[in-house]
Amino acid sequence: MRPDPIKAELKSSFQRMRDAILLAGTGVILALPYLIDRAHALFPRLFEKPATPELVRLFTVFVIILYSVALLLIAMIGIYANQKAGLQPFKRPPLKKLAAASALGLAMIPAAYLLYDHLALYLIPELYPSKLLVAVLYPFSLSFPEELFARYGLLSLFAWIFGKSWNKRMLANVLAALLLTMYSSMDFFRLAPLEPTSTEIILFLFGAFLQQLIAGELYLKNGFWGSLAFTFTLSLKSPLYFFLFLNR
C-alpha cells in the first residue's frame, strides 16, 4: 500500500517545526546572559526616560521575546533552505578542520581589535560585558545564536536562491556578509556619541565584513560546527577585553 503523501508531508512538517523549536530554544537559552546584559547596559543610550527598574525589566522582556521570535523564524527558514541548497550543516567535520577554524578565530582577535573593537571600546563600552561572569559566558551566549541566525538561516537561504555552484555560493556568502555588516554598522553608528572619521568607518566596515565572510566560507565548507568554532574562539575577546580594559 502506497503511503499517503499528505500524511507524509504533515509528518515532515511537524518534524521540521520540532527541530526549529529545539534550535531556537537552545539559542535563546544560551543568549539570555547576552540579552539581559545588553538590555540593561544600552537602555540609557536608547531612551531618554530614566532607567527605572520597572522600565528596564519591561524592555528586557520585550528584547527576549523579539529575539525568540526572530530565532524561531530563522531556524524554520534554515531547516528548509539548507535542505534545498544541498548543505549538511550538522555533519561533523574532521577535528583537524575544527582546530584550524578555532585557530583562525583566535588569530582574528587582534585584527578585530585593530579594525573596530578599539573604536567600540572607546565610544560604546556598554557593548562589552562589565562583569566577569557575564564576560565568561559571552562566547557561549554570542556564538551559537549568531551562527544560527547569520549562517544557518540567512546564508543558507541565499545559497538556495543563488544555486549550488562554487561561484554562486561565493556570491551568496558575499551578499550575506554585506547585509550582516550593514546591520551591525547601522546599530553601532546610531549609538555612537561621536562621529567617527572616514578612515575609522572604512576600517570598521572592512573588519565586520571580513569576519562575516570568513565565518560564511567556513560554514559552506565545514558546516555549522566549523563556523561555530571560528565564532566561539573569536568571541573569547569578551573576557580578554574585560581583563585588559573594562576591569578598572
Protein Blocks (a to p, Z undefined) as FASTA:
>chain_A
ZZdfklmmmmmmmmmmmmmmmmmmmmmmmmmmmmmmmmmmmmmmmpmbdcdfklmmmmmm
mmmmmmmmmmmmmmmmmmmmmmmnopafklccdfklmmmmmmmmmmmmmmmmmmmmmmmm
mmmmmlpcfbfklmmmmmmmmmmmmmmmmmmmmmmmmmmmnopcfklmmmmmmmmmmmmm
mmmmmmmmmmpmbdcdfklmmmmmmmmmmmmmmmmmmmmmnommlmmmmmmmmmmmmmmm
mmmmmmZZ
